[in-house]
Amino acid sequence: MEFWLSFLPIIIYILLIVLLVVGIIIGIKTVGTLTKVEKMVDDVNEKVSSLKFFFDIIDFASDKIALFADNFVGVIANLFSKKFFKKKNKNKEGTEEDE
């Protein structure tokens, strides 16, 4: 029993030291990986910012096309609604005069 009482703490301390060393190595590798990822993200941001002009042109063009389409649909809808409402109003006026 005395053997286990003196031997087990030594094994536990050795395992804790190994765990601490492995944790430090993983931490250092993680910092290195994060540095590489940060460089890559900065590179992507530079490339996207160089294309910002083209994105702005596409955005402007799509806004104008959408505005034109909305106006066109609005005009067509107004023409149809005036035509249909005019017939209904004439029918209502005609029935009122008959009574």
C-alpha positions in Angstrom: 0.0 0.0 0.0 2.9 2.4 0.8 4.2 1.7 -2.7 1.0 2.9 -4.3 0.8 6.0 -2.1 4.3 7.1 -3.2 4.1 5.8 -6.8 0.7 7.2 -7.9 1.4 10.9 -7.2 4.6 10.6 -9.3 2.6 9.1 -12.2 0.0 11.8 -11.9 2.6 14.6 -11.8 4.3 13.2 -14.9 1.0 13.0 -16.8 0.1 16.5 -15.8 3.5 17.8 -17.1 2.9 15.9 -20.4 -0.6 17.4 -20.6 0.8 20.9 -19.9 3.4 20.5 -22.6 0.9 19.2 -25.2 -1.4 22.2 -24.3 1.4 24.7 -24.8 2.3 23.1 -28.2 -1.3 23.2 -29.3 -1.6 26.8 -28.2 1.5 27.9 -30.2 0.3 26.1 -33.3 -3.2 27.7 -32.9 -1.6 31.2 -32.7 0.5 30.4 -35.9 -2.6 29.2 -37.7 -4.6 32.2 -36.7 -1.8 34.5 -38.0 -1.9 32.7 -41.4 -5.7 33.0 -41.5 -5.5 36.7 -40.6 -3.1 37.3 -43.5 -5.4 35.4 -45.9 -8.4 37.4 -44.8 -6.5 40.7 -45.3 -5.5 39.5 -48.8 -9.1 38.7 -49.7 -10.2 42.1 -48.3 -7.7 43.8 -50.6 -8.9 41.9 -53.6 -12.6 42.6 -52.9 -11.9 46.3 -52.3 -10.2 46.4 -55.7 -13.4 45.1 -57.3 -15.6 47.5 -55.3 -15.9 49.8 -58.3 -17.5 47.0 -60.4 -19.8 46.0 -57.6 -20.9 49.7 -57.3 -21.6 49.8 -61.1 -23.6 46.6 -60.9 -25.6 47.8 -57.9 -26.3 51.2 -59.6 -27.5 49.4 -62.8 -29.7 46.9 -61.0 -31.3 49.8 -59.0 -32.1 51.7 -62.2 -33.5 48.6 -63.9 -35.7 47.9 -60.9 -36.9 51.5 -60.8 -37.8 51.4 -64.5 -39.6 48.1 -64.1 -41.6 49.4 -61.1 -42.6 52.5 -63.0 -43.5 50.5 -66.1 -45.6 48.0 -64.1 -47.3 50.9 -62.3 -48.2 52.7 -65.5 -49.6 49.5 -67.0 -51.6 48.7 -63.8 -53.0 52.2 -63.8 -54.1 52.0 -67.4 -55.9 48.7 -66.8 -57.5 49.8 -63.5 -58.8 53.0 -65.1 -60.3 51.1 -67.9 -62.0 48.6 -65.7 -63.2 51.1 -63.1 -64.5 53.3 -65.8 -66.8 50.5 -67.1 -68.1 49.8 -63.6 -68.7 53.5 -62.9 -70.7 53.8 -66.2 -72.7 50.7 -65.3 -73.5 52.1 -61.8 -74.5 55.5 -63.2 -76.7 53.9 -65.8 -78.5 51.8 -63.3 -79.1 54.7 -61.0 -80.6 56.8 -63.8 -82.9 54.0 -64.8 -84.4 53.8 -61.3 
